[in-house]
């Protein structure tokens, strides 16, 4: 009896194991690792004479990581060109909104990608960074991304992962692009960048965006002060050496920007905040979590009484705002909310507190707080190359300023309104 039972348990385990293998194989088969090339495009003769720009983002790279973890190669690179005291992300300091801000020059509420996950009451749909259908739907993305600006001016662009690059924003993707996946080895990505730069001039991209997630992964899983995060920074430092040395062998005049979307902070994992009792889910749709919870009223009459109840219930544990009275420096309130996607009521926490609605313990490291209040949300801006000034240090500035810097580097004019200006580009670029 015991033997038969053991046999059946063993067979069950084998069956489950084989099923897991089959499912993982199917999932792997579905991962698209191919390069996508938009047909029929060529650089115009004028654009062939322009310099080259590689914009690198190391997700979750906090403003002090280079010195904190002694990233020696990055130290060398920043001394050759320009370094800011810090780059200030836009609110909320999350991955998707800030990567898209970097390439549009617009605050999240202006370009429409207001969070990694959010609800749009106009479309009555949820956006999720993990939903490929939504990620590839251009209707979510406003503004004119840098690659769209380049392509509109007959300058080719390429993206090895960047938020928005997989969607046909204004009916335009980069000429060369990949669907996001982490299955392609770094060495293979470097070879692809070099291949792009070795293409004939009429086929060669002048703008390349290049994204690296590893530091963010470590920061979330282990916290910003963990040895694993220190190792991730050191690994990144070596990868940048590999990339820049391989690119240098092409002999092309390449300008680099090294940026990130946000920093990282250790949170209080033990004393998390539940959804307040004053929130009636029959009257409100709840979106978000962590340090930003948005409440969308199903009946607008419920906003005022619920707001008053929340103010009383908060008792200093979190901040309560309506969309109309959010602090102006967040650029997230009613006037900034171009696509009407921001919640009617917002609950914001102060670091290190988070709202947490799951039974699972939250990860030790996170981000999303108001960067004006939490310096750990700040990230880096380093830039070097033939068109950048040398040995320049600037004060901290907003990431909406990066768009104009890249546009000026590539000689691309734009007439649409952005939230950035040319103040920083005047400080960091050589005058031509």
N, C-alpha and C positions, 0 to 999 in steps of 0.2 A: 504493500500500500504506500509506504513511504517512498520507495523507489519509483513507483508510478507517478506519484505526486511530484517528486523532484524532476522526473523526466519531462512532465508536462510544463513545469515552471521553466525548465531549461529551454524547451522548444518555444515557449511563449517569448522568452527573452531574445532568442535567435530571430524569431519572426519580427519582433519589434525593432531589433537591430537592423534587419534587412530592409524593413519598411523605412526606417530613418535614413538608411543609405540611399534608397530609391528616391525619397523625397528630396534629400540634399542634392542628389544628382540632377533631379529635375530643376531645382532652384538654381543650381550652378549653370545648367544648360540655358537657363533663361537670362543669365547675366550677359548684357551686351557690352563686350570689351572692344568692339570695332571702332575705328576712327570713322567719323561721318564727314563727308566732303560735299559742300554745296557746289553744284556744277556750274560751269560757264562763267566763272568770275576771274578777273585779272586785275592787277594793279594798273592804274593809269600811269602814263609816263611821268607825270608830275609826282605821283606818290612813290614811285620807285626811288626817288632821290631823298626821301625822308629817312630819319633815323629809325631805330628799332627800340621797342619798349617791352620788357618782360615785367609784369606785375605779379609778385609772389605773395600769397597770403598763407600764413601759418596760423590756422584756426586756434583760438584760445591762447595766443602768445601774449602774456601780460607784459606791461610796459617795463618791468624791472627784471625780467627773466634773463636777459643777456648778461647783466652784471651778477645777478643772484647766482646763476649757474655757470658763469664764466664761459660763455660761448665765444671762444677766441677768434674764430674766423669772422663772425658777425661784427665783433669789435673792430677788426681790421677794415671791414667793408664800410662801416658807418663813418670811420675817421677819414675815409677817402672822399666822402661826399657830404651829405646832409643828414642830420639827425634832429628829431624833435624831442623835446622833453617827454612828450607822450602824444599819442593820437587819441582823441576823445571820441568814443563811439556815440552813436545816436541812441535815443531811448526808443524801445527797450534794448538793452545791450545783449541782443541775441544774434545768432549766426546768420539766418536768412535775411532779416531786414538790414543788417549792417553790411553784409557782402553786396547786397543790391544797392545800398547807399553809396558804397565806394565807387561803383561803376555808373551811377546816375547823378551824383551830386545833390541828391534829394533826401530829405528826412523820410523815415518809413511811412508816416501818415500822408506824405505828399506823393510818394511813388506807389503806395498801396499795399506793399508787402509788410504788414504791420507786426508780424511775429512769425515764429516757426510754425505755429498752429494757431488758427483764428477762425472766427465765423464772420461771414459776410451776410448781413440781414437783407441786403438788396437782392442778392442772388439766392439767398437761403441755402448757402453751401458752406462747407468747412474746407479750409485750405490746410493741408498737411505736407510738411517737407518730406514725409515718407510715402506719399501717394504719388506715384509716377504720373497718373493722369492729370493731377492738379499741377505738378511741377512743370509739365510740358504744355500747360494751357496758358497761352499768351494773355488772356483776359485778366489774369491776376497781376500783371506787371505793367506799371506805368513808366513814364520817363523815356529817355533815349540812352540805353546803355552804350558804353564806349565802343563796343564792337559794332553796334548798329550805326553810330556816328561815323565810324571808320568806313564801313561797307557802303554807306550812303555817299561817301566821297571817293569811291573806287579805290579804297585802301583795304587790303586783305587783313583778316584777323584770325586768331586761333585761340581756342580755350581748352586747357586740360583741366576741366571742372571749374565752374564758377556758377553761383546762383543766378538763374535767369538765362544761362547760355543754351539750355536745352529746349527753351520755348521760342517760337518764332515771334519775338517781340517786334511790333511794327512789320510783321511778315519777314523778319530777318534774323537768322542765326549767324554766328561766326562762320567763316568759310570752312574751317577745320574745327571739329568739336567732338566731344565724347559724352556718352551718358555716364552719370556718376556711378562709380563702383570702386571698391578698394582692392580689387583683385589683380590689378596690373602692377608688377614690381616697379619700384622707383627707377631702377636702372633703365627699364624699358621706356618710361616716361621721358627720361633725359634723352635717350636716343631719338625719340619722336620729335622733341624740340629741336635737336640738332638737324634732323632731316628737314624739318620745316625751314630752318635758316639756310640750308644748303640747296633749296629748290631754286629753279631759275627765277630771276628777279620779278618777272610778271606773276609768278605763282607764290611768292614768298610773303608770309604774314609779317606785318610791321608791328602789330600789337598782339602780344601773347599773355593770357592770364593763366596762372598756374597755382593750384590749390593743394595744401598739405594739411591733413586732419590730425596727425598723430599727437601733437602736443595737447590739443583739446581733449582727446580721448584719455590721455594720462591724467590731466588735470581734473576731469570729472570723476574718474574711477578712484583715484588715489588722493586727490587734493593738491593744491598748488605748492605745498611745502614738502611733498613726498619725494623720496629718492627716485621713484619711477618717473616722476615728472622731470626731475633734473636730468635723468638719462634721455628722456624724449627730446629735451632741448639740445643736449650734446649730439644726439643722433641727427637732429635737424641741422645743426651747425655743419656737420660733415656732409650731409646731403647737399647743402648749399654750395659747399666747396666743389663737389662733383659736378653740379649743374653749371656753375659759373666757369669752371675750368674747361668743361666740354664746349660751352658756348664761345669762350674766348678763342678756341681753336678754329672757329669759322672766320675770324678776322673781321667780323662786322662791328659797326659802332652801336653797341647795345647799351641802353639805359635801363637800370633796374629800380624798381620800387619794392621794398619789403614792408608789408603791412599785415594787419590782422583785423578781425572783426570785433574782438572784445578781450577782456582779461579773464581773471578767475579768482574766486574767493572761497575760503573754507566756510561752510555753513554750520548752523546748529542742527545736527541730525536728530537729536533726541527730543527737542521741544518744538515740534512743528505745529503749524496752525491749521485747524480743520475749517471746512466751509462754515462761515458764520450762520448761526441759527436764524438770523434775520432774513436770510436769502431763501425765498420760497421758489423752488424750482418749477412750480406750476405757473409762476408768473415771470420767471427769468430763465433764459438760456445761459448757462455758465460756460465761459471759454477761458482757457489758460490755466495757470497755476504757478507754483514757485513764488516769484516775487510780484507778479502781475496777474490779477484775476479780473476778467471783464464780464460784466453782467448786461445782457441784452434783454430789454423789457419786451415781453409779448404784448403787454398793454401799457402804454406810456403813462397811464394814470398811476401805475404802481411805483414809478421812479421816486417821486418825492417822499412818500411815507417810508419806503424801504431805505432810502438814503438817510433819513433821520434816525431810523432804528439802528442802522449800521454805525452811524456816528456815535450813538450812545453805547452800543455793544463793543466797539473797537477798544475803548479805554486805553488808548496809546499803543496797543499791540500791532496795529496797522493803520494806514492812512486811507481815508475814504474821500473820493472825489466824484463829481459828475463830470461828464465830458466837457461841460461848459466852464468848470472852475479848476481844471487842471493847471498846474504851474506853467507859465509861458515858456520857460527854458526847456521844457520837455518836447516842445514842438509836436504835440500829440493830441491837443485838444480839438474842440469843435471847429475852430477856424482852419486848423491845419489838416483836418480829416477830409481830404479831397474825395475819397471813395466811400465815405460814410461807413467805415468798417470798425471804428473804435466803439467800445461798449458804452452804454448809457451811464453805468456806474463802474468805477474802477477801484479796486482794492490793491494798494501797494504796500509792501513790507519794507522795513529797514533791515539792512544787513546786520547780523547773519540769519535773520528769521526767514522762513519760507512757508507758504501754504503747501500742504501736502495731503492729497485725497486718496492715497493708496495705503494698503497695509504693509507694503514693502518699505524698508528704510530708504530714504533718499541718498543719492551719491554724495560724497563729502565735498566735492567741488562743484561750483556752479557760477552762473552769471545772469545778467538781466536787470540788475538794479540801476537806479538813476546814476549815470556816470559823473554827474556834478557833485553827488553826495558821497560816492564810493570810489575812491581813487583806484582800487583794485580792478575796476572795470576797464581802466585805460589800457591801451595797447601801444604798439610801436609804429613809427614812421622812420625808415631809413631809406635813403636813395643815393645812388651813385652812377656814374657813367659820364660820357663826354659832354653832355648838355647840362649837367648839374654843377653848381658851384662846389668848391672843395673846402672842407673844414668848417662848414656852417652849422651852427646850432640854433634852433628856433625854440620858442616857448611852445607849450601845448596848443594844439589847434584841432578843430572839429574835422571828422572824416568826410563831411560834405565838400571839403576843399580839395580833395584828391582828384576829382573829376577834371577840374580846370588845369591842374598840373599836367595830367596825361594828355589832355587835348592840346595844350600849348606845346608839349614835347613833340607831338606828331603833326603840328601845324594844322589842326582841324578846328575850324570855326564852327560855332553853334549859335543859333538865334533863339532857341527855346529857353524858358526861364528855369533856373536851378536855384537851390538854396545856398550853394557856395558862391564864391567870388574869386577874383584873381589876386587877392592880397598875399597869399602864401606862394603862389607860383612866381610872383615878382621877387620874393625873398630867396627862393631856392634855385631858380633857373638862370643860366647864363643868358645875357642879352645877345640876341642875334642881330 
